[in-house]
């Protein structure tokens, strides 16, 4: 008997895959092998996020920021997804909560996956190393 995976299972797989995209896109060693259109496809027309400053960023601003952040890490960025839960579900719609945890000098990923939610950015995938003058630190100023 072939049962279809649950909506939570499919949404969880998408969350993990999308965060894998971020790691590969931001890493200089793998960025050339990543298809940015994969990210564009899953960010719906009505997508928006809240930056650390409280500013609401529309889809274009988020896409532009992520596109500009390509290859800005040197193998020093990783994301693990923890505590994926369904907050609400009806039919083929689900609201997911998850806790992306990052390692190294780059803070949490700028957003979470597409599906029917308005995620909150934590540190915009920006370098948080004190006194840093790298490109990512400059982008942090632009986002605020």
N, C-alpha and C positions, 0 to 999 in steps of 0.2 A: 504494500500500500504506500503510495507516494503522497505524503501530506505536504501541502504548501507551507513554507516557513511562516511563522507568525509575523504580524506587522512590526511588533517590537524587535524581533530578530532581524528583519530586513532593514529597519531603521537603524538599529545598532551597527549593522555591517556598513551602512552608508556613512555613519558618523566616523567609524574607524578608518574607512577608505578615504574620506575627505581630509582627515587629519594627516594621513599618510601623504596625501597630495601636498599639504603645507610643508611638511618636513622635506620632501623631495624638491619642492619649488624654491624654498629658502636656502637649500644647501648648494653651494657652488659646484660640488662634484656631481650632483645629479640633476641640476636644474635644466640642462640642455635636453634631457630625456623626458621632460614632463610636458604634457599637453595642457596649456592654460584653458583651452576651451572646455575641458572637463569641469573646471571650477565655474566658468561662466554659465554652463548649462544648468547646474544645480542651484544657482542663486536666482531665485524667481524675480520677476519684474518688480514685485512689491517689497523685495528684501530691503531691510535697513538694519542698522545696528547702532548701539550707543557706545561712543568712544569713552575712554577714561575721564575725559573732561566733562562728560555729560552731553556733548554735542551728538545729535542724531545724524548719522551718515547714511545717505541713500545708496542704492546699489552701485551706481557709477563711481561714487567716491570710494567705496570699499574695493571694487574691482581695480580702480586706478592705483590705490595704495598697495594692494597685493601684487599687482603687476610690477610696480616700481620696486618692490622688495625682493624681486627674484635674485637668487644667488648672493644674498647678503650674509650668509653664514658659512663657516668653514668646518662643517662636520660637528659643530658644537651646539646643535639644536635637536631636541627630540620631544615628542609629545606622547604621553600615554593617556588613554581615556579610561576614567574610573567611574564607577557608580552610575551606569546607564540605567535610567528608570523611565517608565511610562507615567506621565503625570495625568494624562487624559487621553481617551481614545473613543472614537465613534466611527463606525464603518471603516473607511479606508484612510482616515485622518488620525494622526497621533501627535501628541505634544510630548517631547522627550526632554529630560534633564540629564545632564552629564557633567562630569568634572574633568576638563582637560588639564593635565599636569605637564609642565615643561621642565626641561633641565637645561643647565648651562647659563650663559649670560643673556639669553633671549627669553623674555617673559612669555606668558601664555599666548596662544594663538589668538588672532584678532576676532574670531567669531566661531561659532559652531555651525553644523550643517544646516542645510536648507530648511527642511520640512516644517511648515506651519508653526514657526516660532519666531520671536523677535529676540535674538541673542544679545548678550551684553559683552562688549569688548572689555578685557581687563587691562592689558598693557600694550595692546596693538601689535604684538609680535616685534616689539622694538627693543633694541639693546638697552639694558638698564645698568650697565657697568658704570660705577661712579667715575665722573671725569672723562668719560669716553667721548671722543670727537668723531666717531665713525659715521657713515651715512645713515645708519639706523637711528643714531641719537638725534641727527638732524630731522629725520622723519617724525620723531616723537614730538618735536616742537611744532611741526606742521599740523599734526593731528589735534593738538590742544587748542 
